[in-house]
Every structure is written in structure tokens, then in C-alpha cells.
């Protein structure tokens, strides 16, 4: 059964093009490791909520844009194997060294989780 990883981050609006370039590079690893699809969505209509909202969830500042992303996997086993590879690469591959390739957002405010789909409608 399919599996989905979901992410929400706050990216400085001025870093949009850098974010897109970094996402294309980084997301290609997930595709190489078995992901079916990777989607990065730049916030366009992100309203303020009364109790909570996306902006508050990631403590977005006024000069930041909320990004909503997901990775679709064929199953949880493929996802788990890919995440293990990613963590291994992060320790050994200089492309993942934040000193050489600083991320364009504050990863400490990223929220993420894995989800098992229960309903899927498609055309």
C-alpha cells in the first residue's frame, strides 16, 4: 500500500529561486530511491486561522512563505529504506554538509510526518 511523507516549512520569500534549485537537487534522490512523486508547493493562499494555521505551525515570519510538500512512495518499506539511505548520505556526502551547502530555510521549524493513505480519489 502507498505511503506519503508530508512537510511544511517557512522559507524566506527572497530565497524562492534558491529553494526551488535546492529542492530539485535534493528531491531527485528520493526519486532515485523509489519515490513515485515529489511535490513542492509555494504558498499562494495561506490564510490566518483563528486557533492555528500553517504559518503558526512553522513560526513563519512576515518575510517568509509557507511551503507545503509531500513525497509519495509505493509502500512504507521503500520509504523506510530511502530514509535510511538519506541519513547515511547526510553523514558522508559533502552535498549534505550545511557548511558547504547551507539550507535556504530554518530546518528546526520544519514539521513532517509519515501517513498511510485511507482514501484516494483519482481521475
N, C-alpha and C positions, 0 to 999 in steps of 0.2 A: 504494500500500500504506500502511496505517496507520503512525503514528509515535507514540511515547509519551515524554514528559518525566517523570522521576521526581525527587522531592525528599525529603530528610529534614532536619528541623530540630529544635532544642531550644527549647521555648517555656516561659518561666516559668509554672508552673501557675496562679499568681494572675492571669495575663493571658489565660486561656482565652476569656472573652467578647470581649475586645478583639481577640484573634486571629481569632475567628470573624467578627466585624464587618469587620475589615480584609480577610480572605480573600474574603468575599462581594463587597466593592467591587472588589478587585484582580482576582479571578477572572472577573468579568463582562467585563473587557477581553478576556481570552482567548476567551471565548465569542463576543464581538462580532467577533473577528478570525479565527474559523473553527474553534475547538476544538469537538470533538464532545462532550466531557465533561471536567469538572474535579472531582476528588475530594480532599477534605482529611480525613484520619483522625487523630483524637486518640488517642494511645497508651493502651491499656487493659490489655494483657498484653504487656509488653516485657521479656522475661527477660534476666538477665545471662548472657553467654556465657562459655565457657572461654578462647577465644582472641580473639574480637572480638564485638561486638554493636552494635545501633543506638545505644545510649547512648554507648558509647565512640567510635563513628564521628563523632558530633557534639559530643563532650565535654560531655554533659548533666550538670548538677549535680543534687543531690538535690531541689532545689526546682523542677526543670524536668520537663516532659513531652515525650516524643518525638512528633513529628508526621510522618506519612508521607503524601505527596501525589503525585498524578500528573495529568497532562493528556493526554488522548487527542486526536490530530489525525487528519484524513483522510489526510494524507501529509506527508512531510518538507518539501516545498516550502511548504505552508501554514504549517507550524510556523516555518520559517526567516523567512518574510515577517512573521509575527506577532512574532517575537523582534526583528526589525529595527524594527518599529513601537514595541515596548515600549522599546527602548533610545533611540529618538528621543524618545518621550514623557518618559522619565525625565530628559532634559536640558532639556525645555521646559515641562512641566506641573507646576505647584506642588503638585498632589496627590501627586507622587512626591518632593517635597522632604523629606528626612528631618528637617530643622529644623522644618518646619511640621506634618508628619505622621510623627512618629518611629515606626519599626517596633517591634513589641512583642517582638522576639526579636533575637538577635545573628546577623545575616546572614553574618558571617565564618565561622561554624561550620556553615553550611548545606552539604550535599552535594547535587549534582544532576548529571544526565546525560540524554542522549537515547538512546532504544532503538528498534531495529527489531524488531517482534514476529516470532517464529518459530513459535509455537504459540498458538492462541486457541480455546478451547472455550466454547461458549455454549449456553444452552437456548433 
